[in-house]
Amino acid sequence: MKKSIVFFCLVLLSVGLYAEDGSRLWLRAETGQNATVTANKQSATINIAKQELESQWKGAPVQLNIINNKDLQKLGKDGYRITGNKLTGISILATTEQGLLYGAYHLLRLQETRSDAGMLNIAESPKYDLRILNHWDNLNRTVERGYAGYSIWRWDQLPEQISPRYKEYARANASIGINATVLNNVNATPDALTPEFFQKVKVIADELRPYHIKVFLSINFSSPKVLGGLENSDPLNKDVRKWWKDKVKEIYNVIPDFGGFLVKANSEGLPGPQDYGRTHADGANMLAEALKPYKGIVMWRAFVYSPSDQDRAKQAFNEFMPLDGKFNDNVIVQVKNGPIDFQPREPFSPLFGAMQKTPLMPELQITQEYLGHSKQLVYLGTQWKEFFESDTYCKGAGSTVAKTTDGTLFPHKLTAIAGVANIGEDANWTGHHFGQSNWYAFGRLAWNHELSAEQIADEWLKMTFTNDVNFLTPVKEIMMDSWEAMVSYMMPLGLHHLFAWHHHYGPEPWCNPPGARPDWLPSYYHKASTFGIGFDRTTTGSNAVSQYFPPLNEIFNNIETCPENLLLWFHHAPWDHQMRGGRILWDELCYKYLLGVNQARGFQKKWDPIENLIDPERFADVQFKLKVQTRDAIWWKDACLLYFQTFSKRPIPFEMERPIHDLEEMKQIQLNLEHHN
Ligand code: GCW
């Protein structure tokens, strides 16, 4: 009797211990190996590399060596070499401790993805120097556009209490090469610059430092006035300049390796240098001057637009191009991938390739603000690859966005890339188990944008779930198709910003609340009329096409050559416009929406048969979310087609599935999803 109770308790305990909540991310290698690992130097970072290998590596002894020779110097300060063989011995060589740490994680990744056999001869160095996450986390722990619970930064408990998550966060980032983080929202409050707050930041910086992750803060441009009590925050006012210098000194006294500032200024109502008739360069350079003695940098965002007659897609370019070459050398301009705002599909921002005398850093959005939040499985590796590989033609064919930013075409002192984090307090970190793949993919592409989206998906699946090919094949297909499927059931053919005003999750192409800013309304973007649909950005329209280099400007300008996946981004096309595949535009639109819905249904079909290949918890979570995804895909299709049909006045092609909802019913849906949270 007693024995059976003990047994029962043991079973309960082991179920409890191994219940799978996704918290271990892609870091699941078995521990307790006791591998032999030696190092020729000691430091907190090298000790981490050592411990990771000791506990997880299953091969012959590993040597970690810091060596300063020419061959290794060529790989830069984060680079490393791995040589040897898992049966006889491995060496990891680098000029720095972080190089050894990245090398150790590389070796473990090879083991976990079953790619560690044979003779290894690997030389790696990252494409971007600074690989940084941007947290849009507020000091009250809400997260703007965050869908994974409250912020992981426990400002309420700091500096006294240290959450174990800080170290786990650092480890996960270091394992994919991320080396910096901005802790607070770009919509920043001056409170982020108080001495009390610096003490909290210091604790986080101390936790992240051994993993070689630098800490940055977003600042509010009005801080000198609001926090310092100065008359204004004019960047040319010498008291303001002094205030910033003193403030920066104060920060470095507490955090000697602080990274610098991220700034959103004169954007969406935030203060900035233009409030005083000054330019973005005046504002950025003032901060750069204050940070310079400490080797800090300024990341100044180009996400600016205001309600005006000028096409929103053109505004950042028009504002920043005249400033090219006017920024100090420790300023880098941070540019979102597209000219509007992280839409499901956008062309690349024309600033890439055009702004040549100023370093630019791409900003990608890992959090799925406009891509299904944490309710939908949308793998973004494919979207980001399209962006990196887009040809700007700035120096002739082959001048990809990647090459304009990674130092290949314009050798600037700084190269960097940012991703808006999707991390929160949820057990699985990102709300959706597959949200983790986007965090992972961002890190891997920031390290090497030449990796394929498929390889990254493959690595992530193997490390996060299983190496079983019966799982990998169908699930990789789901991932690889998921972004394009979502574009199809939300905004095909270059449509954009058809979202509900507050939550950016569901469709509201009709949305028109009284007094709303026109450039925040879907009708500003889709321009549906009885004639046709789409935004005319050709030379006879807003002329946004002219911001691109030839021949791209002509390709976009001509409706016959414009890529069809961007047709309605650049053209207002008649409903009966002849598409290349033979259908007219209206029929093609119907077809695309239906295609997307059918793909979402296909994801469910591919997921269900893998039930026995992974743990029941994650299987069921993802299964449930795929159901929601299909349901909401149908919602998107019906809402958009029924609404656009009021203009096209054409039938849904008879061979296609009919809408199952009514337009009025669709208009009644009010999701209770908070704005900015
Ligand atoms: O996409 C928009 C978001 C805002 C965000 C802004 C920005 C942080 O809807 O929530 O604010 O972009 O990037 O600054």
Residues whose N, C-alpha, C, O or C-beta is under 5 A from the ligand:
A	BS01	GCW	E144 N187 D341
